[in-house]
Amino acid sequence: MLKGKIAFVTGGSGAVGRAIVRLLAREGCRVAYSYKSNQDAARDMDRELAAAGFDVTSYFLDVTDAKAVTQLAVRVEQEVGPVDVLVNNAGVAQVLPFVMIEEEDWDRMMDVNLKSMFLATKAFVRGMIRRKSGAIINMGSLAGVRMLEVPVHYAAAKSAVTGFTLALARELGRYNIRVNAVVPGMLDAGVSINVPEKQRQQYESHCALSRVGTCEEVAQIVAFLASERSSYLNGQSIQVDGGI
């Protein structure tokens, strides 16, 4: 489905990131991805995928460091090749009531969940514009589009992903670059594991499918948006939530 394409995934060593990297590789992509805190998970996945014959390269990166992101984009295009697909997946969550959120908490949430998308997209999109081709997939969250009991600073950052996606899709469409967002609901891994059991049960009771999702189900939508199967989808935020 994606044979011959090159993808770069930020935050590729987290639960959702690993599922995305694995699926893109299985579908024929050459995949490069970044990690920061989960070095052991990255190394384990590198060995696993290399043993299976897949072409995957990992890079340490602080996605909030503008200079580092720009330098890595150049390095990836030199060592792996021109990037066709960018998946802005890096993210962080923090469970705090609003009155306990400090300014540094707010800034970190915005930097990792939102500023990183701006920095990575700016670094990789120039090549896509020159080639007049590309697909950008931004990872949102149901927390940014529904009234849920979630941390305010996390919801605010994820809500902004929608505006970023819409405006960017309109601007880059003239270059045949599609920009879409994937909006997961509660999952069985990743940031959702910090959700209290009571809230998990409430989610399942309101979900049409009566269950939480999997990282692999989210990855399937990312792969679809990365491929030519979604060639006329642009500026969309696809909710992967089982029906809330």
Secondary structure per residue as TSV (DSSP state, phi and psi in degrees):
chain	resnum	aa	ss	phi	psi
A	1	M	-	360.0	-35.1
A	2	L	-	-122.2	19.1
A	3	K	T	-56.8	130.7
A	4	G	T	91.9	-10.6
A	5	K	-	-89.3	154.7
A	6	I	E	-117.5	129.4
A	7	A	E	-122.1	147.1
A	8	F	E	-123.2	128.9
A	9	V	E	-120.7	122.4
A	10	T	T	-82.3	147.9
A	11	G	T	62.0	44.0
A	12	G	T	-79.4	-4.7
A	13	S	T	-100.2	-3.3
A	14	G	S	-78.6	178.4
A	15	A	H	-60.7	-51.2
A	16	V	H	-69.4	-41.2
A	17	G	H	-58.0	-44.3
A	18	R	H	-62.5	-40.8
A	19	A	H	-63.1	-39.4
A	20	I	H	-66.9	-47.6
A	21	V	H	-59.2	-47.2
A	22	R	H	-60.8	-45.0
A	23	L	H	-70.0	-42.8
A	24	L	H	-59.7	-40.6
A	25	A	H	-64.6	-44.5
A	26	R	H	-63.4	-29.5
A	27	E	T	-86.6	6.2
A	28	G	T	107.5	-1.2
A	29	C	-	-73.0	146.7
A	30	R	E	-84.6	123.4
A	31	V	E	-117.2	129.2
A	32	A	E	-114.6	144.0
A	33	Y	E	-146.9	159.0
A	34	S	E	-108.6	155.0
A	35	Y	E	-144.6	162.5
A	36	K	S	-134.2	-63.6
A	37	S	S	-90.8	-25.1
A	38	N	-	-97.9	58.2
A	39	Q	H	-63.4	-40.3
A	40	D	H	-63.0	-42.1
A	41	A	H	-64.1	-38.4
A	42	A	H	-63.9	-45.6
A	43	R	H	-63.9	-41.3
A	44	D	H	-62.5	-43.3
A	45	M	H	-68.4	-38.2
A	46	D	H	-58.0	-46.0
A	47	R	H	-65.2	-43.2
A	48	E	H	-59.9	-48.5
A	49	L	H	-73.7	-34.8
A	50	A	H	-64.2	-40.5
A	51	A	H	-64.1	-28.9
A	52	A	T	-86.8	-0.7
A	53	G	T	88.0	15.6
A	54	F	-	-93.2	151.6
A	55	D	-	-97.5	94.9
A	56	V	E	-132.3	135.4
A	57	T	E	-129.8	132.3
A	58	S	E	-110.0	150.7
A	59	Y	E	-138.8	135.1
A	60	F	E	-71.2	136.8
A	61	L	-	-159.3	135.5
A	62	D	-	-92.5	106.0
A	63	V	T	-69.3	-7.1
A	64	T	T	-96.3	-1.1
A	65	D	-	-97.4	104.5
A	66	A	H	-57.5	-45.2
A	67	K	H	-63.9	-43.4
A	68	A	H	-64.1	-40.6
A	69	V	H	-64.2	-44.7
A	70	T	H	-62.4	-43.8
A	71	Q	H	-64.8	-39.0
A	72	L	H	-68.6	-36.1
A	73	A	H	-58.9	-43.0
A	74	V	H	-63.6	-44.3
A	75	R	H	-62.9	-44.3
A	76	V	H	-61.3	-43.5
A	77	E	H	-69.7	-26.0
A	78	Q	H	-78.8	-42.1
A	79	E	H	-89.9	-31.2
A	80	V	T	-109.5	-46.4
A	81	G	-	138.5	176.4
A	82	P	-	-65.3	127.5
A	83	V	-	-79.8	124.1
A	84	D	S	-93.3	-30.1
A	85	V	E	-130.6	125.6
A	86	L	E	-114.8	124.5
A	87	V	E	-112.3	109.7
A	88	N	E	-85.6	87.8
A	89	N	-	-109.2	-17.5
A	90	A	-	-56.8	135.7
A	91	G	-	-164.6	166.4
A	92	V	-	-147.7	150.2
A	93	A	-	-127.2	158.0
A	94	Q	-	-151.2	120.6
A	95	V	-	-89.7	103.6
A	96	L	-	-145.9	140.0
A	97	P	-	-69.2	155.1
A	98	F	G	-54.1	-42.5
A	99	V	G	-68.5	-14.9
A	100	M	G	-100.0	-2.7
A	101	I	-	-75.1	123.2
A	102	E	-	-94.8	166.6
A	103	E	H	-58.2	-39.4
A	104	E	H	-68.3	-30.5
A	105	D	H	-65.6	-46.1
A	106	W	H	-59.8	-47.4
A	107	D	H	-63.1	-41.5
A	108	R	H	-64.2	-41.6
A	109	M	H	-62.6	-41.6
A	110	M	H	-70.4	-38.7
A	111	D	I	-65.0	-49.6
A	112	V	I	-76.0	-40.7
A	113	N	I	-86.3	-23.1
A	114	L	I	-125.8	-52.1
A	115	K	I	-59.7	-34.9
A	116	S	H	-60.9	-34.7
A	117	M	H	-65.1	-43.4
A	118	F	H	-60.7	-47.0
A	119	L	H	-66.6	-46.9
A	120	A	H	-66.7	-42.1
A	121	T	H	-64.0	-44.5
A	122	K	H	-61.2	-37.0
A	123	A	H	-71.2	-36.9
A	124	F	H	-97.3	-20.7
A	125	V	H	-72.7	-23.2
A	126	R	H	-59.9	-42.2
A	127	G	H	-65.9	-38.8
A	128	M	H	-63.1	-40.4
A	129	I	H	-63.3	-43.2
A	130	R	H	-61.6	-39.1
A	131	R	H	-86.8	-7.1
A	132	K	T	52.5	48.3
A	133	S	-	-166.8	143.7
A	134	G	E	162.6	163.3
A	135	A	E	-136.8	130.3
A	136	I	E	-119.4	127.9
A	137	I	E	-121.2	120.2
A	138	N	E	-103.3	134.9
A	139	M	E	-92.6	116.0
A	140	G	-	-99.8	-151.7
A	141	S	-	-162.0	147.6
A	142	L	G	-58.5	-25.0
A	143	A	G	-60.8	-22.8
A	144	G	G	-92.4	-3.2
A	145	V	T	-131.5	-2.0
A	146	R	S	-131.7	155.0
A	147	M	-	-81.9	94.8
A	148	L	-	-123.7	162.0
A	149	E	S	-83.3	84.1
A	150	V	-	-135.5	162.0
A	151	P	-	-60.2	133.8
A	152	V	H	-62.1	-43.1
A	153	H	H	-68.5	-32.8
A	154	Y	H	-68.0	-45.5
A	155	A	H	-62.0	-40.0
A	156	A	H	-64.0	-43.7
A	157	A	H	-64.7	-43.9
A	158	K	H	-71.1	-31.3
A	159	S	H	-62.1	-37.3
A	160	A	H	-66.7	-19.7
A	161	V	H	-60.7	-34.1
A	162	T	H	-63.1	-48.5
A	163	G	H	-64.0	-40.2
A	164	F	H	-60.1	-44.1
A	165	T	H	-66.1	-46.6
A	166	L	H	-62.6	-49.8
A	167	A	H	-65.5	-40.1
A	168	L	H	-67.8	-39.3
A	169	A	H	-61.1	-40.9
A	170	R	H	-66.5	-42.3
A	171	E	H	-72.1	-37.4
A	172	L	H	-93.0	-8.5
A	173	G	G	-57.1	-32.6
A	174	R	G	-64.7	-18.9
A	175	Y	G	-101.3	13.2
A	176	N	T	62.6	33.7
A	177	I	E	-108.8	121.6
A	178	R	E	-95.5	139.1
A	179	V	E	-128.2	119.3
A	180	N	E	-135.2	167.3
A	181	A	E	-125.8	147.8
A	182	V	E	-112.3	129.1
A	183	V	E	-120.2	90.7
A	184	P	E	-74.2	149.2
A	185	G	-	-89.4	-151.9
A	186	M	-	-71.5	134.7
A	187	L	B	-118.0	170.5
A	188	D	S	-87.4	5.3
A	189	A	S	-154.2	178.8
A	190	G	G	76.6	-147.9
A	191	V	G	-64.3	-21.2
A	192	S	G	-67.4	-18.4
A	193	I	G	-68.0	-15.6
A	194	N	G	-85.7	-3.5
A	195	V	S	-75.6	131.1
A	196	P	-	-58.8	150.1
A	197	E	H	-57.4	-36.2
A	198	K	H	-61.4	-43.3
A	199	Q	H	-69.6	-34.8
A	200	R	H	-61.2	-44.5
A	201	Q	H	-65.1	-38.2
A	202	Q	H	-64.0	-41.0
A	203	Y	H	-60.4	-48.9
A	204	E	H	-62.3	-33.6
A	205	S	H	-71.2	-27.6
A	206	H	H	-94.6	-11.1
A	207	C	S	-82.9	132.2
A	208	A	T	-60.6	-30.3
A	209	L	T	-91.9	-2.4
A	210	S	S	59.2	35.0
A	211	R	S	-160.0	165.4
A	212	V	-	-84.7	165.8
A	213	G	B	-93.3	179.6
A	214	T	-	-117.0	157.7
A	215	C	H	-63.1	-33.9
A	216	E	H	-65.3	-35.4
A	217	E	H	-67.0	-36.2
A	218	V	H	-66.8	-43.3
A	219	A	H	-60.2	-33.9
A	220	Q	H	-61.3	-38.5
A	221	I	H	-71.1	-38.6
A	222	V	H	-60.1	-46.4
A	223	A	H	-62.6	-39.2
A	224	F	H	-61.0	-46.1
A	225	L	H	-68.5	-25.2
A	226	A	H	-78.1	-18.6
A	227	S	S	-97.5	170.8
A	228	E	G	-73.9	-7.2
A	229	R	G	-63.2	-21.3
A	230	S	G	-112.1	33.4
A	231	S	T	-62.3	-19.1
A	232	Y	T	-112.6	18.2
A	233	L	-	-101.1	123.7
A	234	N	-	-152.4	137.8
A	235	G	S	72.5	21.5
A	236	Q	-	-101.1	149.1
A	237	S	E	-116.8	105.5
A	238	I	E	-93.2	116.1
A	239	Q	E	-84.6	125.7
A	240	V	E	-113.8	80.3
A	241	D	S	-134.5	7.8
A	242	G	S	76.6	1.0
A	243	G	-	96.2	80.8
A	244	I	-	-106.5	360.0
